[in-house]
Amino acid sequence: MENKMNLSVFNKFDFEYSPVGVKFLLLKPKDISKLERKLSFCEMLKEAQDSKPFYAAKDNHECKAGPFLLGMVDSNPVFESGQIGPKLGVYEDPRANRKLYMQMHKMARDSVNYTAFSSLDQLSFDPDLLIVTAKPHQAEILLRAYSYRSGAAWNAKGTSVLGCAYLYMYPYATGELNMMVTGLYHGMRARNTFPEGLLLITIPFNVLPEIIQNLETMTWDLPQYSWGKEAHVKKMEEIGREISLELKK
């Protein structure tokens, strides 16, 4: 459980909402207390930002989506046949809602018994996911760090319901960063989990080292963002001329 990765570079962002580390566990953690109440899977992110580190077991989940995605329960034909979405007004009919369950990632049955959560400043374990709640100007830096060396495109995938599937499961299963916008997801919006317009960026463990390295070496505040349009266009033209001259040599 020991955190061997130096995540201190994220403190430089001065986020309003603390980044949160998440870890999926088969065995009960010994150094973290159990969550003392029931919450939905998506609400646990917000809880971790405002509290001491905790782990959640099956009986801590207020919403059935969490245990389903974590492989804690068997398949439910009522949900997986798409019966719920139309009754909520989210989908026209079950066939549309059913597709969600065909496309989403979830943990293997009984492979996860506990999920640990901790804010960045209290993080004592090596996270499987680091979830950042950012404003657009902060997200731009983080997304640029993701592709700075690799050129990788970042994802912004989600569905109207079961947003937790794309907050947790999708980035973990694919190994790809995923970005979500608060206010677009049924459960989180109905529960008033976050104000609208924030960006939830989930970073899986396999890309964290590269992002950290890029954040430590690249320029964060690009000067062209404060030049204004005319100066920016002029600079782009200058760069174009410089490259043209190089090609003629």
C-alpha positions in Angstrom: 0.0 0.0 0.0 3.0 2.3 0.4 3.0 5.3 -2.0 6.4 5.1 -3.8 5.6 7.8 -6.4 6.3 11.5 -5.8 3.1 13.4 -6.7 4.2 16.7 -5.2 4.2 18.4 -8.6 0.4 18.4 -8.5 0.5 20.8 -5.5 1.8 23.5 -7.9 -1.7 23.7 -9.5 -3.3 24.9 -6.3 -6.5 23.1 -7.1 -9.7 24.2 -5.3 -10.6 20.6 -4.9 -7.9 18.2 -3.9 -6.8 15.4 -6.3 -7.8 12.0 -5.0 -6.0 8.7 -5.2 -8.1 5.6 -5.7 -7.0 1.9 -5.2 -9.0 -1.3 -5.8 -8.3 -4.0 -3.3 -9.1 -7.6 -2.7 -7.8 -7.5 0.9 -8.9 -5.1 3.6 -6.4 -2.3 4.1 -4.8 -2.2 7.6 -3.9 1.5 7.8 -7.1 3.2 6.6 -10.5 3.5 8.4 -13.7 2.3 6.9 -16.2 4.9 5.5 -18.8 5.5 8.2 -21.8 6.0 6.0 -23.4 5.1 2.7 -22.6 7.0 -0.4 -22.8 6.5 -4.1 -19.6 5.6 -5.9 -19.4 9.0 -7.5 -19.9 10.8 -4.2 -17.0 9.0 -2.7 -14.7 11.1 -4.8 -16.1 14.3 -3.2 -16.1 12.7 0.3 -12.3 11.9 -0.1 -11.6 15.6 -0.9 -13.2 16.7 2.3 -12.3 14.0 4.8 -9.5 11.7 6.1 -8.6 8.7 3.9 -11.1 5.8 4.0 -12.0 2.5 2.3 -15.4 1.6 1.1 -16.8 -2.0 1.3 -19.9 -3.3 -0.4 -22.2 -2.2 2.4 -21.0 1.4 2.0 -22.5 1.8 -1.5 -25.8 3.6 -1.5 -26.2 3.2 -5.3 -26.3 -0.2 -7.0 -24.0 1.0 -9.8 -20.8 0.9 -7.6 -21.0 -2.8 -6.5 -22.0 -3.8 -10.1 -19.0 -2.1 -11.6 -16.6 -3.4 -9.0 -17.8 -7.0 -9.5 -19.3 -7.3 -6.0 -22.7 -8.5 -7.2 -24.1 -10.7 -10.0 -25.6 -9.3 -13.1 -29.1 -7.7 -12.7 -31.4 -8.3 -15.6 -33.6 -5.3 -14.7 -30.6 -3.0 -15.1 -28.8 -4.7 -17.9 -31.9 -5.0 -20.1 -32.2 -1.2 -20.0 -35.4 -0.9 -18.0 -34.4 2.0 -15.8 -33.2 4.7 -18.2 -36.5 5.2 -20.0 -38.4 5.6 -16.7 -35.9 8.3 -15.8 -36.4 10.1 -19.1 -32.8 9.6 -20.0 -33.3 7.1 -22.9 -36.2 6.6 -25.3 -36.5 2.9 -24.8 -34.6 0.0 -23.2 -32.6 -0.9 -26.3 -30.7 2.4 -26.1 -30.1 2.0 -22.4 -29.1 -1.7 -22.8 -26.1 -0.7 -25.0 -24.4 1.0 -22.0 -24.0 -2.4 -20.3 -22.6 -4.0 -23.5 -19.9 -1.3 -23.9 -18.8 -0.6 -20.3 -15.9 -2.0 -18.4 -16.2 -3.6 -15.0 -14.1 -5.6 -12.6 -14.2 -9.4 -12.6 -16.6 -11.0 -10.1 -15.3 -11.0 -6.5 -11.9 -9.5 -7.5 -12.5 -6.3 -5.6 -13.8 -6.2 -2.0 -12.6 -2.7 -1.0 -11.9 0.6 -2.6 -9.5 3.0 -0.9 -9.8 6.8 -1.3 -7.4 9.6 -0.2 -6.9 13.2 -0.9 -3.4 14.0 -2.3 -2.1 15.6 0.8 -2.9 12.5 2.9 -2.1 9.9 0.3 -0.2 6.9 1.8 -0.8 4.3 -0.9 0.2 3.8 -4.5 -2.9 4.8 -6.4 -4.4 2.9 -9.3 -6.1 6.1 -10.3 -5.4 9.8 -9.6 -8.6 11.9 -10.2 -8.1 15.6 -10.6 -10.9 18.1 -10.4 -9.8 21.1 -12.4 -10.8 24.4 -14.0 -10.2 24.7 -17.7 -6.9 26.6 -17.5 -5.5 23.9 -15.1 -6.8 21.1 -17.3 -5.1 22.5 -20.3 -1.7 22.1 -18.6 -2.5 18.6 -17.4 -3.8 17.4 -20.8 -0.8 19.0 -22.5 1.5 17.0 -20.1 -0.3 13.8 -21.1 0.6 14.2 -24.8 3.8 16.3 -24.5 6.1 13.5 -25.5 3.9 10.8 -26.8 1.5 12.9 -28.9 -1.3 10.8 -27.4 -4.9 12.1 -27.9 -6.8 12.6 -24.7 -10.3 11.1 -24.2 -13.5 12.7 -23.1 -15.8 9.7 -23.0 -18.9 9.1 -20.9 -22.6 8.3 -20.9 -25.6 10.2 -19.5 -26.1 7.6 -16.7 -23.5 5.5 -14.9 -20.9 8.2 -15.2 -18.9 6.4 -12.5 -18.1 3.7 -15.2 -16.1 6.4 -17.1 -14.8 8.1 -13.9 -13.2 4.9 -12.6 -13.5 1.8 -14.7 -12.8 3.1 -18.2 -9.4 4.7 -17.5 -8.3 1.8 -15.3 -9.2 -0.9 -17.9 -7.9 1.0 -21.0 -4.9 2.6 -19.4 -5.9 5.9 -21.0 -6.6 9.3 -19.4 -10.3 10.3 -19.5 -11.9 13.6 -19.0 -15.5 14.4 -17.8 -17.4 17.6 -17.4 -19.4 18.0 -14.2 -23.1 18.7 -14.8 -23.4 16.2 -17.7 -24.0 13.0 -15.7 -27.4 12.0 -14.3 -26.4 10.7 -10.9 -23.8 13.3 -10.0 -26.1 16.1 -11.1 -29.1 14.7 -9.2 -27.0 14.5 -6.1 -25.4 17.9 -6.6 -22.0 16.4 -6.1 -20.0 19.1 -7.9 -20.8 22.6 -9.4 -21.2 22.5 -13.1 -18.4 23.1 -15.5 -15.5 21.5 -13.7 -13.3 19.0 -15.4 -12.8 15.6 -13.8 -9.6 14.1 -15.2 -8.8 10.5 -14.3 -5.2 9.5 -14.7 -4.4 5.7 -14.5 -1.3 4.5 -12.8 0.5 3.5 -16.0 0.7 7.0 -17.4 1.2 8.9 -14.1 5.1 8.7 -14.3 5.2 10.2 -17.7 2.8 13.0 -16.8 4.8 13.8 -13.7 8.0 13.9 -15.7 6.5 16.1 -18.3 5.0 18.5 -15.7 8.4 18.8 -14.2 10.1 19.7 -17.5 7.7 21.5 -19.8 6.6 25.2 -19.7 3.3 25.5 -17.9 2.2 29.0 -18.7 2.7 29.4 -22.5 3.3 33.1 -23.2 1.2 33.1 -26.4 -1.9 32.7 -24.3 -1.5 36.3 -23.1 -0.2 38.0 -26.3 -3.6 38.5 -27.9 -4.7 37.4 -31.4 -2.6 39.8 -33.6 0.6 39.0 -31.8 -0.1 35.3 -31.9 -0.8 35.4 -35.7 2.4 37.4 -36.2 4.4 34.9 -34.2 3.0 32.0 -36.2 4.0 33.7 -39.4 7.5 34.2 -38.2 7.8 30.6 -37.3 6.5 29.6 -40.7 9.2 31.8 -42.4 11.9 30.4 -40.2 11.0 26.8 -41.2 10.8 27.8 -44.8 14.3 29.2 -44.7 15.6 26.0 -43.0 14.1 23.9 -45.8 16.0 26.0 -48.4 19.4 25.4 -46.8 
